[in-house]
Amino acid sequence: MTAFEAPGPGESFGAYIQRARRARGWTQRMVATELGIDFTYLSKLENGRGEPPGDETIRKLANLLDLDAETLLALAGKVPSELRQMAQDDREFAVFLRRLPQMTPEERRRLYARADERRR
């Protein structure tokens, strides 16, 4: 993780990048210029009115604002292409993904904990 604190519970992609930008005292124009995007688009993103940019732009934004890129990609709702491919190739995995929204938060936490255990 980075020096900037993680997103709060329920904090949106736009609210998080706005908070990070403001914490640095940067204007939307400054950030937009660095990213090569229009500042009005950044304003829409921060206010939850625009579709998130592509993965590359989100990674640049994370780097610029010293944020964790994977967290920012997740907040933007970006799904790795490898995950989509796995769902196409593996029917059981696709069914599992479709069932995730019906799981309780506690059931999902147990899955996350189990996945973390396997990485160690």
Contacts in CASP RR format, 6 or more apart in sequence:
PFRMAT RR
TARGET T0000
AUTHOR 0000-0000-0000
METHOD contacts of the structure
MODEL  1
MTAFEAPGPGESFGAYIQRARRARGWTQRMVATELGIDFTYLSKLENGRG
EPPGDETIRKLANLLDLDAETLLALAGKVPSELRQMAQDDREFAVFLRRL
PQMTPEERRRLYARADERRR
1 68 0 8 1.000
1 71 0 8 1.000
2 66 0 8 1.000
2 67 0 8 1.000
2 68 0 8 1.000
3 66 0 8 1.000
4 20 0 8 1.000
4 23 0 8 1.000
4 65 0 8 1.000
4 66 0 8 1.000
4 67 0 8 1.000
6 68 0 8 1.000
6 71 0 8 1.000
7 15 0 8 1.000
7 16 0 8 1.000
7 71 0 8 1.000
7 75 0 8 1.000
8 16 0 8 1.000
11 19 0 8 1.000
11 75 0 8 1.000
12 48 0 8 1.000
12 75 0 8 1.000
13 45 0 8 1.000
13 48 0 8 1.000
13 52 0 8 1.000
13 72 0 8 1.000
13 75 0 8 1.000
13 76 0 8 1.000
13 77 0 8 1.000
14 45 0 8 1.000
14 46 0 8 1.000
14 47 0 8 1.000
14 48 0 8 1.000
14 75 0 8 1.000
15 46 0 8 1.000
16 67 0 8 1.000
16 72 0 8 1.000
16 75 0 8 1.000
17 45 0 8 1.000
17 46 0 8 1.000
17 61 0 8 1.000
17 65 0 8 1.000
17 67 0 8 1.000
17 72 0 8 1.000
18 46 0 8 1.000
20 65 0 8 1.000
20 66 0 8 1.000
20 67 0 8 1.000
21 28 0 8 1.000
21 31 0 8 1.000
21 46 0 8 1.000
21 65 0 8 1.000
24 65 0 8 1.000
27 39 0 8 1.000
28 39 0 8 1.000
28 42 0 8 1.000
28 43 0 8 1.000
28 46 0 8 1.000
29 39 0 8 1.000
31 39 0 8 1.000
31 42 0 8 1.000
31 61 0 8 1.000
31 64 0 8 1.000
31 65 0 8 1.000
32 38 0 8 1.000
32 39 0 8 1.000
32 41 0 8 1.000
32 42 0 8 1.000
33 39 0 8 1.000
34 60 0 8 1.000
34 64 0 8 1.000
35 42 0 8 1.000
35 57 0 8 1.000
35 60 0 8 1.000
35 61 0 8 1.000
35 64 0 8 1.000
37 53 0 8 1.000
37 57 0 8 1.000
41 50 0 8 1.000
41 53 0 8 1.000
44 50 0 8 1.000
45 52 0 8 1.000
45 53 0 8 1.000
52 58 0 8 1.000
52 76 0 8 1.000
52 77 0 8 1.000
52 78 0 8 1.000
53 61 0 8 1.000
53 76 0 8 1.000
54 76 0 8 1.000
54 78 0 8 1.000
55 73 0 8 1.000
55 78 0 8 1.000
58 69 0 8 1.000
58 72 0 8 1.000
58 73 0 8 1.000
58 76 0 8 1.000
58 78 0 8 1.000
59 69 0 8 1.000
59 72 0 8 1.000
59 73 0 8 1.000
61 67 0 8 1.000
61 72 0 8 1.000
62 68 0 8 1.000
62 69 0 8 1.000
62 71 0 8 1.000
62 72 0 8 1.000
62 73 0 8 1.000
63 69 0 8 1.000
86 93 0 8 1.000
87 93 0 8 1.000
87 94 0 8 1.000
87 97 0 8 1.000
88 94 0 8 1.000
100 108 0 8 1.000
103 111 0 8 1.000
END
